[in-house]
Amino acid sequence: MAVRTRIEPIDRQIMLAIRDGEGPEERSKALADFARQNLAEAQEVNRQATGHVPTHDTFVDGVEGAALEQVKPDGVIVFEFHLLGDVFEWIAAQLLEHSPMKTGRYSESHLFFADGVEVLPGETPPDAAEYVFINSQPYARKIERGQSPQQPDGVYEAVAALAQSRFGNVARVLFGWRSLPSGAIGDWAATTKMEAPRPYLKRSPKAFQDWLTRQPAIIIKTGAR
C-alpha cells in the first residue's frame, strides 16, 4: 500500500552527470545526493497534496533502511511513501461527516473492500488493484439520489469528487456502483417482492440479483498488478 519513488543513475530523462574518471565512491555519493534531493522534492509535493509529509521506507539496492551512501555506483534507491492509508482514512472520515443522521444505521454501514475482500476496522488493507467503499443499507440509493433532506446532493458521489481533487496524484478515485449481495441490502434483496423491470433481468436471475443489490460506491484504483 505504498507509492514508490525510484532513483537510478538515469531516472526517466534525467541523467545524473558524473564526470569521466570519477571512482566508485564518488559515483555512489553523487547518486546518494541525487536521491536525497529527489526525496525532498517528493516530500514537498506530498505535503502540498495531503497537508503533511507522509512517512516512507527506504530501500538501497534492495536493503531496507540502509544508508543512502551505501548505494552501489550503478545501484538503485527506492522510497516507498505511505500514502494510500491517508486516502482511505480521509474518505472514511468524510463519509461519516456527510452521512445523514437519524437512526445511525447508515453511518455505521459504510464497508471497505480490497479487491472484493472486506477489510474490517482496525485491519491493515492489503495491496490491491482496486479498493471500494460501499454502504450496505438498501436506502443508500435513495440518499444518493438526493432523497434525504439532510444530504440533498447525496453522499458517495460528493465525497468521491472531493477525494479525487485532493488525492488525484496518488490514486484514481471514482464514483460508481457495485453489487453487494450481503448485509442489509442482501437480506432485503432475498425477501423483496419487487419484480424485474426489464426483460433481460427477467431472463437472468443473476443479473436481477446484481441489479437489486447495486449500491453507490467510491472506487479507488491504484494501478497495481
Secondary structure by P-SEA (a helix, b strand, c coil): cbbbbbbccccccccccccccccaaaaaaaaaaaaaaaaaaaaaaaaaaccbbbbbbbbcccccccccccccccbbbbbbbccaaaaaaaaaaaaaaacccccccccccbbbbccccccccccccccccbbbbbbcccaaaaaaaccccccccccaaaaaaaaaaaccccbbbbbbbbbbcccaaaaaaaccccccccaaaaacaaaaaaaaabbbbbbbbcccc
